[in-house]
């Protein structure tokens, strides 16, 4: 009789292929200066609008500033609502309501965009680190109302690897700090342990129908154009091209997971599955087999699709069961 394999359940951040790169921290000089300035300016504020990422409502909270915010009237704005799973989002809203915390979900794609309409001079950018100084703006005259816009700031030491990976996956930490391949591995681990690709069964039928996109006469369009920094609007031909890439990617992940006979909670099994999926994604993205940087190219394209919402809406943080957490 064969031995039963003992599975020791670990958090995804504890698994060797995710933890191997070590702790994740990104705290450039402007964040240190801004953190000190925020603590001082909070004394002047009557109301605080705290902007978090709707995909990581807890992981995107700055725990070092929470004690300073607790005594202030505060509205929590969950940003990028359109990229978050609506079925889970209402549970998060209910959770914060139960904690007596005013909370709204909004569709803006950077912290500065939240107040862009009122403050045309504000620098707005989709990537972390655009706003580096605290700036003041007058938005009303009777009565006089001023807004202080601060940079987005992280903590000097992110508490655990998985929180760091969530921040990196959401784009709150620069890819170069963590490495695109490591982030893509984590994303695949999340999708597999949640069984997400198994919900894409309907895509096999579309794939069997054949690719509808006709490459003749198509203007050049790259997945890079989906990135927020570029946000190049696609035409109808481009939309079909992107949809077909997404379908190929989703089918690749569906087939590899549906044929997987191991245990996704076992570190070794999961790592082996992810290796298979990298090979499948290389074919889906049509990256040459001998490309010297194939895994990096796969990772960048895969992350671009996820961050643009092409793989569906996600919330990476689990809703706490009971006690309120800041």
Secondary structure in CASP SS format (residue, H / E / C, confidence):
PFRMAT SS
TARGET T0000
AUTHOR 0000-0000-0000
METHOD secondary structure of the structure
MODEL  1
X C 1.00
X C 1.00
X C 1.00
X C 1.00
X C 1.00
X C 1.00
X C 1.00
X C 1.00
X C 1.00
X C 1.00
X C 1.00
X H 1.00
X H 1.00
X H 1.00
X C 1.00
X H 1.00
X H 1.00
X H 1.00
X H 1.00
X C 1.00
X C 1.00
X C 1.00
X C 1.00
X C 1.00
X C 1.00
X C 1.00
X C 1.00
X C 1.00
X H 1.00
X H 1.00
X H 1.00
X H 1.00
X H 1.00
X H 1.00
X H 1.00
X H 1.00
X H 1.00
X H 1.00
X H 1.00
X H 1.00
X H 1.00
X H 1.00
X H 1.00
X H 1.00
X C 1.00
X C 1.00
X C 1.00
X E 1.00
X E 1.00
X E 1.00
X E 1.00
X E 1.00
X E 1.00
X H 1.00
X H 1.00
X H 1.00
X C 1.00
X C 1.00
X C 1.00
X C 1.00
X C 1.00
X C 1.00
X H 1.00
X H 1.00
X H 1.00
X H 1.00
X H 1.00
X H 1.00
X H 1.00
X C 1.00
X C 1.00
X C 1.00
X C 1.00
X E 1.00
X E 1.00
X E 1.00
X E 1.00
X E 1.00
X E 1.00
X C 1.00
X H 1.00
X H 1.00
X H 1.00
X C 1.00
X C 1.00
X H 1.00
X H 1.00
X H 1.00
X H 1.00
X H 1.00
X H 1.00
X H 1.00
X H 1.00
X H 1.00
X H 1.00
X H 1.00
X H 1.00
X H 1.00
X C 1.00
X C 1.00
X C 1.00
X E 1.00
X E 1.00
X E 1.00
X E 1.00
X C 1.00
X C 1.00
X C 1.00
X C 1.00
X C 1.00
X C 1.00
X H 1.00
X H 1.00
X H 1.00
X H 1.00
X C 1.00
X C 1.00
X C 1.00
X C 1.00
X C 1.00
X C 1.00
X C 1.00
X C 1.00
X C 1.00
X C 1.00
X C 1.00
X C 1.00
X C 1.00
X C 1.00
X C 1.00
X C 1.00
X C 1.00
X C 1.00
X C 1.00
X E 1.00
X E 1.00
X E 1.00
X E 1.00
X E 1.00
X E 1.00
X E 1.00
X C 1.00
X C 1.00
X E 1.00
X E 1.00
X E 1.00
X E 1.00
X E 1.00
X E 1.00
X C 1.00
X C 1.00
X C 1.00
X C 1.00
X C 1.00
X C 1.00
X C 1.00
X C 1.00
X C 1.00
X C 1.00
X C 1.00
X H 1.00
X H 1.00
X H 1.00
X H 1.00
X H 1.00
X H 1.00
X H 1.00
X H 1.00
X H 1.00
X C 1.00
X C 1.00
X C 1.00
X C 1.00
X C 1.00
X H 1.00
X H 1.00
X H 1.00
X H 1.00
X C 1.00
X H 1.00
X H 1.00
X H 1.00
X H 1.00
X H 1.00
X H 1.00
X H 1.00
X H 1.00
X H 1.00
X H 1.00
X H 1.00
X H 1.00
X H 1.00
X H 1.00
X H 1.00
X C 1.00
X H 1.00
X H 1.00
X H 1.00
X H 1.00
X H 1.00
X C 1.00
X C 1.00
X H 1.00
X H 1.00
X H 1.00
X H 1.00
X H 1.00
X H 1.00
X H 1.00
X C 1.00
X C 1.00
X C 1.00
X C 1.00
X C 1.00
X C 1.00
X C 1.00
X C 1.00
X C 1.00
X C 1.00
X C 1.00
X C 1.00
X C 1.00
X H 1.00
X H 1.00
X H 1.00
X H 1.00
X C 1.00
X C 1.00
X C 1.00
X C 1.00
X C 1.00
X C 1.00
X C 1.00
X C 1.00
X C 1.00
X H 1.00
X H 1.00
X H 1.00
X H 1.00
X H 1.00
X H 1.00
X H 1.00
X H 1.00
X H 1.00
X H 1.00
X H 1.00
X H 1.00
X H 1.00
X H 1.00
X H 1.00
X H 1.00
X H 1.00
X H 1.00
X H 1.00
X H 1.00
X H 1.00
X H 1.00
X H 1.00
X C 1.00
X C 1.00
X C 1.00
X C 1.00
X C 1.00
X C 1.00
X C 1.00
X C 1.00
X H 1.00
X H 1.00
X H 1.00
X H 1.00
X H 1.00
X H 1.00
X H 1.00
X H 1.00
X H 1.00
X H 1.00
X H 1.00
X H 1.00
X H 1.00
X H 1.00
X H 1.00
X H 1.00
X H 1.00
X H 1.00
X C 1.00
X C 1.00
X C 1.00
X C 1.00
X C 1.00
X C 1.00
X C 1.00
X C 1.00
X C 1.00
X H 1.00
X H 1.00
X H 1.00
X H 1.00
X H 1.00
X H 1.00
X H 1.00
X H 1.00
X H 1.00
X H 1.00
X H 1.00
X H 1.00
X H 1.00
X H 1.00
X C 1.00
X C 1.00
X C 1.00
X C 1.00
X C 1.00
X C 1.00
X C 1.00
X C 1.00
X C 1.00
X C 1.00
X C 1.00
X C 1.00
X C 1.00
X C 1.00
X C 1.00
X C 1.00
X C 1.00
X C 1.00
X C 1.00
END
